[in-house]
Amino acid sequence: MTYTQIAFVALIAALLFDFFITQRKMILRRSFWTSYAIILFFQLLTNWWLTSREIVMYREEFILGIRIASAPVEDLIFGFALVLGVITLWIYWGSRGVQQERGQKRE
């Protein structure tokens, strides 16, 4: 499986998870896009640092070849899927009261 395929599978899974499993619909919220814009800036900076110095390298036959900040566009797709999944879970669990107060033990 190529990195492109993995990125798109992750994107579809995150969208299905957001819309149908948790029904949070985070991508329709302004707060999500504001958070994502902040994260995206640092993701681009980190991607540029790692790929331009060849700390992380990608084989061209496994990516589309489109690069943003010297990293493959698949990094942005995969990163978006991860951020959406984590924020969706955070909101979902929070709405269900799944949080532990500091110093409180679970029984």
Rosetta blueprint (number, residue, H / E / L):
1 M L
2 T L
3 Y H
4 T H
5 Q H
6 I H
7 A H
8 F H
9 V H
10 A H
11 L H
12 I H
13 A H
14 A H
15 L H
16 L H
17 F H
18 D H
19 F H
20 F H
21 I H
22 T L
23 Q L
24 R L
25 K L
26 M H
27 I H
28 L H
29 R L
30 R H
31 S H
32 F H
33 W H
34 T H
35 S H
36 Y H
37 A H
38 I H
39 I H
40 L H
41 F H
42 F H
43 Q H
44 L H
45 L H
46 T H
47 N H
48 W H
49 W H
50 L H
51 T H
52 S H
53 R L
54 E L
55 I L
56 V L
57 M L
58 Y L
59 R L
60 E H
61 E H
62 F H
63 I L
64 L L
65 G L
66 I L
67 R E
68 I E
69 A L
70 S L
71 A E
72 P E
73 V H
74 E H
75 D H
76 L H
77 I H
78 F H
79 G H
80 F H
81 A H
82 L H
83 V H
84 L H
85 G H
86 V H
87 I H
88 T H
89 L H
90 W H
91 I H
92 Y H
93 W H
94 G H
95 S H
96 R L
97 G L
98 V L
99 Q L
100 Q L
101 E L
102 R L
103 G L
104 Q L
105 K L
106 R L
107 E L
